[in-house]
């Protein structure tokens, strides 16, 4: 019988996610809007530690309510990491769909948007080792709550927003697997 891997602590999950945000998302300019909110300290990090997804939607709803209750200048976005559960990408993908429906039922449609990242993220029609999947890979399953008004402002400031995805694909193809590995942005990287 294979022993269970040790649970990841909140401190480790946040440190690894910050490292990924700084080195990959901001460092490779995968999201041109991330640097400003990171530098201003407007990214809130939350961690769901249980080894199952029970309670994760409720944790997301608490984070959504807290985000909506604060001014954007104080908290513009939230990253909710679930390092000890939903390791299977398809399970996480199904969970994310349920989470989006719950946000909509709670009245957050048009107010907050949910993006998701996963260490095994895979676009439909790609192989698991396709480097382009790294655009949506984070050290741990992560739910990203964004304010719709902040997205609208960012798109106004960056009129070619629809070109971001294509640029990211090109960046990662140029970087390659070895370049991505050299970023050292996986679980336990910030130990």
PLY file of the C-alpha trace (Angstrom):
ply
format ascii 1.0
element vertex 191
property float x
property float y
property float z
element edge 190
property int vertex1
property int vertex2
end_header
0.00 0.00 0.00
1.35 3.42 -0.97
1.53 5.86 1.94
-0.54 9.02 1.64
1.52 12.12 0.87
1.77 14.56 3.76
-0.78 17.34 3.82
0.37 20.72 2.55
0.22 23.53 5.12
-1.43 26.88 4.50
1.97 28.57 4.78
3.47 26.29 2.12
0.47 26.63 -0.21
0.57 30.43 -0.03
4.35 30.61 -0.46
4.26 28.31 -3.50
1.37 30.23 -5.03
3.08 33.60 -4.51
6.21 32.19 -6.16
4.12 30.94 -9.13
2.37 34.30 -9.40
5.64 36.25 -9.32
7.75 33.97 -11.55
5.20 32.63 -14.05
2.10 34.82 -14.17
3.90 38.15 -13.71
7.41 37.09 -14.76
6.23 35.74 -18.11
3.52 38.42 -18.37
0.85 35.72 -18.75
-1.62 38.18 -17.24
-0.69 41.82 -17.87
-3.16 42.88 -15.15
-1.63 40.84 -12.31
1.47 42.90 -11.59
-0.35 46.06 -10.51
-2.64 44.36 -8.00
0.24 42.25 -6.68
2.52 45.26 -6.18
-0.28 47.18 -4.43
-0.96 44.23 -2.11
-4.53 43.79 -3.38
-4.33 40.02 -3.88
-5.84 38.08 -0.99
-4.60 34.52 -0.43
-6.87 31.99 1.26
-6.32 28.27 1.77
-8.79 25.40 2.18
-6.80 22.67 3.98
-9.11 19.63 4.32
-8.17 16.56 2.31
-11.59 16.51 0.63
-13.66 19.11 -1.15
-16.42 19.18 1.48
-16.75 22.77 2.55
-14.74 24.20 -0.34
-17.75 25.81 -2.00
-18.72 27.34 1.34
-15.15 28.63 1.76
-15.36 30.14 -1.74
-18.69 31.79 -0.87
-17.18 33.32 2.30
-14.27 34.63 0.22
-16.69 36.00 -2.42
-18.70 37.83 0.23
-15.54 39.23 1.83
-14.20 40.36 -1.55
-17.47 42.06 -2.50
-17.68 43.77 0.90
-14.28 45.45 0.61
-13.28 48.25 -1.73
-11.14 47.18 -4.70
-8.34 49.44 -3.46
-8.08 47.21 -0.41
-8.74 43.78 -1.98
-9.08 43.48 -5.73
-8.91 39.73 -6.16
-8.76 36.49 -4.18
-6.85 33.26 -4.79
-8.36 30.33 -2.87
-6.02 27.34 -2.90
-7.08 23.78 -2.11
-3.71 21.98 -1.86
-4.94 18.76 -0.30
-7.95 17.92 -2.45
-9.19 17.72 -6.05
-5.86 16.45 -7.40
-7.67 14.96 -10.41
-8.16 17.70 -13.02
-11.48 16.37 -14.33
-12.90 16.28 -10.78
-11.66 19.84 -10.26
-13.17 20.93 -13.57
-16.55 19.49 -12.52
-16.21 21.16 -9.13
-15.46 24.52 -10.77
-18.66 24.29 -12.82
-20.64 23.68 -9.61
-18.85 26.59 -7.93
-19.71 28.94 -10.81
-23.39 27.96 -10.56
-23.34 28.58 -6.80
-21.84 32.06 -7.30
-24.54 32.88 -9.85
-27.35 31.63 -7.57
-25.95 33.78 -4.76
-26.26 36.90 -6.93
-22.63 37.38 -7.89
-23.23 37.11 -11.64
-21.98 40.35 -13.19
-20.15 41.19 -9.94
-17.52 38.46 -9.60
-16.00 36.07 -12.09
-14.41 32.73 -11.28
-11.23 31.58 -12.99
-9.51 28.32 -12.14
-6.00 26.92 -12.17
-4.81 23.37 -11.57
-1.40 21.63 -11.58
-2.68 19.17 -14.20
-4.76 21.60 -16.23
-5.33 20.35 -19.76
-7.05 22.12 -22.64
-9.40 19.94 -24.69
-7.59 18.49 -27.68
-4.12 18.70 -26.13
-1.83 16.06 -24.69
-1.09 16.22 -20.94
2.53 17.25 -21.57
1.64 20.03 -24.05
3.45 23.13 -22.76
0.48 25.35 -23.64
-1.44 23.79 -20.73
0.94 25.65 -18.40
-0.99 28.89 -19.04
-3.55 27.57 -16.55
-1.32 25.51 -14.28
-0.69 26.53 -10.69
1.02 24.60 -7.89
-2.36 23.59 -6.39
-6.02 23.54 -7.38
-6.93 27.24 -7.17
-10.14 29.20 -7.50
-9.55 32.80 -8.55
-12.27 35.32 -7.69
-12.07 38.48 -9.78
-14.20 41.62 -9.72
-16.03 42.16 -13.01
-15.50 45.94 -12.72
-11.74 45.40 -12.38
-11.74 43.17 -15.45
-13.65 45.86 -17.38
-11.14 48.54 -16.34
-8.20 46.31 -17.26
-9.65 45.55 -20.68
-10.18 49.28 -21.30
-6.53 49.92 -20.38
-5.36 46.99 -22.50
-7.41 47.15 -25.72
-5.84 44.01 -27.21
-6.97 41.79 -24.31
-8.26 39.12 -26.69
-4.67 38.68 -27.93
-3.39 37.67 -24.47
-4.18 33.97 -24.88
-2.39 33.72 -28.22
0.64 35.58 -26.86
0.72 33.27 -23.85
0.72 30.19 -26.09
3.60 31.64 -28.09
5.52 32.55 -24.91
5.19 29.03 -23.53
6.06 27.34 -26.80
9.21 29.48 -26.96
9.99 28.73 -23.31
9.43 24.97 -23.70
9.24 22.30 -21.01
12.82 22.90 -19.85
12.23 26.63 -19.49
9.00 26.06 -17.57
10.75 23.57 -15.26
13.56 26.11 -14.69
11.01 28.58 -13.30
10.62 26.18 -10.35
6.97 27.05 -9.70
5.57 23.71 -8.59
4.43 22.46 -5.21
7.09 22.71 -2.54
9.19 25.06 -4.70
9.24 27.83 -2.11
10.39 25.53 0.71
0 1
1 2
2 3
3 4
4 5
5 6
6 7
7 8
8 9
9 10
10 11
11 12
12 13
13 14
14 15
15 16
16 17
17 18
18 19
19 20
20 21
21 22
22 23
23 24
24 25
25 26
26 27
27 28
28 29
29 30
30 31
31 32
32 33
33 34
34 35
35 36
36 37
37 38
38 39
39 40
40 41
41 42
42 43
43 44
44 45
45 46
46 47
47 48
48 49
49 50
50 51
51 52
52 53
53 54
54 55
55 56
56 57
57 58
58 59
59 60
60 61
61 62
62 63
63 64
64 65
65 66
66 67
67 68
68 69
69 70
70 71
71 72
72 73
73 74
74 75
75 76
76 77
77 78
78 79
79 80
80 81
81 82
82 83
83 84
84 85
85 86
86 87
87 88
88 89
89 90
90 91
91 92
92 93
93 94
94 95
95 96
96 97
97 98
98 99
99 100
100 101
101 102
102 103
103 104
104 105
105 106
106 107
107 108
108 109
109 110
110 111
111 112
112 113
113 114
114 115
115 116
116 117
117 118
118 119
119 120
120 121
121 122
122 123
123 124
124 125
125 126
126 127
127 128
128 129
129 130
130 131
131 132
132 133
133 134
134 135
135 136
136 137
137 138
138 139
139 140
140 141
141 142
142 143
143 144
144 145
145 146
146 147
147 148
148 149
149 150
150 151
151 152
152 153
153 154
154 155
155 156
156 157
157 158
158 159
159 160
160 161
161 162
162 163
163 164
164 165
165 166
166 167
167 168
168 169
169 170
170 171
171 172
172 173
173 174
174 175
175 176
176 177
177 178
178 179
179 180
180 181
181 182
182 183
183 184
184 185
185 186
186 187
187 188
188 189
189 190
